[in-house]
Amino acid sequence: MNPYWLTCLHVAQLMTLAPHVFGGVIVHARSGPVRERWLQTLEQLARHYDLATPIRKIPSGISDENLLGGLDIEATIISGKPIFRPGLLSHCDQSLVIVPMAERLEAGTVARIATALDHGAIQVERDGHGERIACAMGVIALDESMEEDESVNPKLIERCAFYIDLDSIAWHDLPDAKLDAEFIDLERVEIQERVEQITLSDEQYVALVGIAAQLGIESLRAVQFTVRTARYLAAMDLEWHQSEPSQEHLERAVTLVLLPRATQLPNATDETQAENEPSPEQNEDANPEETQSHNQETEVLEDQVLEAAQAAIPRELLDRLTQLALVRQKNHSAGKAGTSQLSSQRGRPMGSRPGMPSGNQRLSLMDTLRAAVPWQRIRQLQLKSSQNPSQPKILIRKDDLRVKRYRQRNQTLTTFVVDASGSAAINRLAEAKGAVELLLAECYVRRDQVALISFRGTEAELLLSPTRSLVRAKRSLASLPGGGGTPLAKAIDTAFALAKGSLKKGMTPTLVFLTDGRANIARDGTPGRTQAQVDAEQSAKLAAQIKVRSLWIDTSPQAREEGQQIARLIGSYYLPLPHARAQELSQAVLGVLHT
Amino acid sequence: MTRNYPFSAIVGQEDMKLAILVAALEPSVGGVLVMGDRGTGKSTAVRGLAALLPMMTVVKDCAYGCDPKAMAGLCPICGAGAKAKPKTEQRPVPVIDLPLGATEDRVLGALDIEKALTLGEKAFEPGLLAKANRGFLYIDEVNLLDDHLVDLLIDVAASGQNVVEREGLSVRHPARFVLVGSGNPEEGELRPQLLDRFGLAVEVKTPTDMPSRVEIIKRRDAFERNPDAFLKIWDQEDAKIRGMMAGARKKLASVKVDDKLLHDASTLCAHLGTDGLRGELTLLRASRAVAALDGKNKVTRDHLKRIAVPALQHRLRRNPLDESSSATRVQRALDELFA
């Protein structure tokens, strides 16, 4: 049997025993028999502990009305008084809720769930109804992400104590199903009585905080979850009669909560440690108080706990998780802002808003009726008094009108920044042009917009403002003159200004630089290699603050340090292509852009 | 009702605590925005604020919490002047939550649906903005708020008045509140128009030194295990802050600002190139509040320095040649000018 399966079952038990105490668990697994089996056991445990079963599910595109509650139109019309239908969250108090495809959950929904997890209640202010609804729940977030760039919203990860990976368990490794049932033996009341008696010793608190530091975990919520888990594990261990958890309880708590969040492993001495600013040693030097609280004994405890905890989790899984956590930490700010936007024309339906339907805004009939219903009585009375002979069934006013809203995936804007200086012209400007032309065709097929910036002499010029017209693009490319200096700083400034503008319009910009990277014109237009390079690097640093995907193609015959340096500062993907022809260039660019 | 973690038990985060107290003491500063990483205790601090506020005198049963002594800016009922000397009552200063997913009718107030349906009667039901009048409106996850709600808020926060027109009913009522927002900057930027509504802005980070981290965990755990006992211990500390606030509130009107300090504030703002006069005004008001909290009669340069970063950092234009954060730039300017 795979020992990790036991760990996963422990998590199920803790979650059903005290859903709200632990917030939730991220279950990384594709749909399959192992996940089914785990969910079945969870359901059994939930029944045993009298949680509401079957466990409810939150679909990823759930509307506020269904999640938080709203006016029940049918019941309201029938009864003639407002009937508020509570949302899904209000059924989840003291229980669990499953979130399938958690990686696709919308930021707004995540924020609402996070509020419920933080306060054990939600304040609902909707459709003439204000109420605080208790909602102390635990979340079972099924994470089916496959790629590195998909993951569950960090906000939700932060509030879930546990992470398990069922993909690392093979079906034939699972024990007989009867064994799972043996897990169900503890009684909730007894454990809750016991858990109140258990506190950590000062030394144990310090050790846990120290372990979190060693694993590069910044969040204190994670440590808090570890403390809770250790207390519950001690309470569940009926043989244990002391008021503080044993070392083994701590070890298991660290395995369950802290290790899956590690951004570095203590024995890995690589650059990740250096990057995480205050390493534990530095802190100790700086703070005399610390040396006191963090003495040798605690360090021994820390190391022992950490070592034992690591042994309980498959090593490959641990490495992969660490890698993932690091990727998340580094990319966490990478432009979510521009990837989708609300639109009134197309995309996925996203509810409605008050307003008049017009050319491109469509009427949402249901929502309009919903808005009109409460006022019928007043309007009927008014109409009667005005002695209007024709009495319509339902009276709709301008205020009631609702128009549909959609969430739209954004358009991509690919901007080519082409070096047309003398040096580049010699180094095959023609090839670059050819490549851009091929790429343009590709962008056209994908209905992307393209723009073209060329730089030579002392200026960078927007030759082609964002367009979808292939003809225009080709024409401006053909007339692209060559020769003159290389004002690289200006080129970077112009390119990123354009990218920033398009981000604001809700597009997703991508920049493709084609240059030999040999700056020789400074920002103010004066010639001089040194100052030009300094300016270019400064522009690059600034540009790095705008999170935009970019690709830097070095076209010089020999790849140079300067160009590489600037690409690195921007955070571009650097691709030296010294002798490539148009066809190869375009293939390379497509290869990078589509991965 | 869940009990809030006491304000005084928050470890460290002095900048944030000071900014919140200043915003609570002097409403004309214009509220505070707390941005920071996950799990830094942003919303804990704001929610802890409620316990530090005094009682206020209001017209009895008034849904808008009108001040019986006020002559203008009263709600339609009190404004009609039904009685020359209305009955009064004491109420705690309100701290109202504006939750995500709130519908427009609940925020602004609307016709009472129940009365409309059952009696066919047009009655106005005040919304959250009415409840927040003379108090605080707290928006957690402020950057995730729906755009149309943001527009409404900006409008009301600027005018101090809420106007509702529906079904031929027109209601105009006072809605003067202090905006308090919190959020995580990684989840989307705040619109500049809304950013500008906040008088102070602070950034919070998770403490990285071991002793504070251990202390935070210990206190959190103690609070969870036995909230009553924990609150009892910290009640005294909260009471101290309440006392300090009460003293400061009395003092505030008499705190003096001399010409030298006015000059300092102008120099600083000019040096940083902040837009308009708002920055300077906020800086002065906030410095006065800091002096009052200190129990001083006069604002010194030190008071100004302590609140300058929160008062100015969100009003700077991005300088293309300077990539450092705006907080660092304000700090640098302070060091250069007032070393």
Chai-1 contact restraints between the chains, C-beta under 6 A:
chainA,res_idxA,chainB,res_idxB,connection_type,confidence,min_distance_angstrom,max_distance_angstrom,comment,restraint_id
A,D64,B,G101,contact,1.0,0.0,6.0,A-B,restraint_1
A,L68,B,G101,contact,1.0,0.0,6.0,A-B,restraint_2
A,G80,B,L117,contact,1.0,0.0,6.0,A-B,restraint_3
A,K81,B,L117,contact,1.0,0.0,6.0,A-B,restraint_4
A,K81,B,T118,contact,1.0,0.0,6.0,A-B,restraint_5
A,P82,B,I113,contact,1.0,0.0,6.0,A-B,restraint_6
A,P82,B,E114,contact,1.0,0.0,6.0,A-B,restraint_7
A,P82,B,L117,contact,1.0,0.0,6.0,A-B,restraint_8
A,A111,B,L100,contact,1.0,0.0,6.0,A-B,restraint_9
A,A111,B,E141,contact,1.0,0.0,6.0,A-B,restraint_10
A,A111,B,L144,contact,1.0,0.0,6.0,A-B,restraint_11
A,R112,B,L100,contact,1.0,0.0,6.0,A-B,restraint_12
A,R112,B,G101,contact,1.0,0.0,6.0,A-B,restraint_13
A,H119,B,T2,contact,1.0,0.0,6.0,A-B,restraint_14
A,G120,B,T2,contact,1.0,0.0,6.0,A-B,restraint_15
A,Q123,B,D97,contact,1.0,0.0,6.0,A-B,restraint_16
A,Q123,B,P99,contact,1.0,0.0,6.0,A-B,restraint_17
A,E125,B,P99,contact,1.0,0.0,6.0,A-B,restraint_18
A,E125,B,A102,contact,1.0,0.0,6.0,A-B,restraint_19
A,E125,B,R106,contact,1.0,0.0,6.0,A-B,restraint_20
A,R126,B,T103,contact,1.0,0.0,6.0,A-B,restraint_21
A,D127,B,T103,contact,1.0,0.0,6.0,A-B,restraint_22
A,G128,B,I113,contact,1.0,0.0,6.0,A-B,restraint_23
A,G130,B,R106,contact,1.0,0.0,6.0,A-B,restraint_24
A,E158,B,R38,contact,1.0,0.0,6.0,A-B,restraint_25
A,Y205,B,V214,contact,1.0,0.0,6.0,A-B,restraint_26
A,Y205,B,I217,contact,1.0,0.0,6.0,A-B,restraint_27
A,Y205,B,K218,contact,1.0,0.0,6.0,A-B,restraint_28
A,V206,B,V214,contact,1.0,0.0,6.0,A-B,restraint_29
A,V209,B,R213,contact,1.0,0.0,6.0,A-B,restraint_30
A,V209,B,V214,contact,1.0,0.0,6.0,A-B,restraint_31
A,E218,B,T206,contact,1.0,0.0,6.0,A-B,restraint_32
A,S219,B,G39,contact,1.0,0.0,6.0,A-B,restraint_33
A,L220,B,G39,contact,1.0,0.0,6.0,A-B,restraint_34
A,L220,B,I216,contact,1.0,0.0,6.0,A-B,restraint_35
A,R221,B,G39,contact,1.0,0.0,6.0,A-B,restraint_36
A,V223,B,I217,contact,1.0,0.0,6.0,A-B,restraint_37
A,Q224,B,R220,contact,1.0,0.0,6.0,A-B,restraint_38
A,V227,B,D221,contact,1.0,0.0,6.0,A-B,restraint_39
A,P278,B,T208,contact,1.0,0.0,6.0,A-B,restraint_40
A,N283,B,D209,contact,1.0,0.0,6.0,A-B,restraint_41
A,N283,B,M210,contact,1.0,0.0,6.0,A-B,restraint_42
A,E289,B,P211,contact,1.0,0.0,6.0,A-B,restraint_43
A,E290,B,M210,contact,1.0,0.0,6.0,A-B,restraint_44
A,E290,B,P211,contact,1.0,0.0,6.0,A-B,restraint_45
A,S293,B,P211,contact,1.0,0.0,6.0,A-B,restraint_46
A,H294,B,M210,contact,1.0,0.0,6.0,A-B,restraint_47
A,H332,B,E186,contact,1.0,0.0,6.0,A-B,restraint_48
A,S333,B,E186,contact,1.0,0.0,6.0,A-B,restraint_49
A,A337,B,G188,contact,1.0,0.0,6.0,A-B,restraint_50
A,P374,B,I113,contact,1.0,0.0,6.0,A-B,restraint_51
A,P374,B,A116,contact,1.0,0.0,6.0,A-B,restraint_52
A,P374,B,L117,contact,1.0,0.0,6.0,A-B,restraint_53
A,W375,B,A116,contact,1.0,0.0,6.0,A-B,restraint_54
A,R377,B,L117,contact,1.0,0.0,6.0,A-B,restraint_55
A,R377,B,G120,contact,1.0,0.0,6.0,A-B,restraint_56
A,I378,B,A116,contact,1.0,0.0,6.0,A-B,restraint_57
A,I378,B,G120,contact,1.0,0.0,6.0,A-B,restraint_58
A,L381,B,G120,contact,1.0,0.0,6.0,A-B,restraint_59
A,K541,B,E323,contact,1.0,0.0,6.0,A-B,restraint_60
A,L542,B,E323,contact,1.0,0.0,6.0,A-B,restraint_61
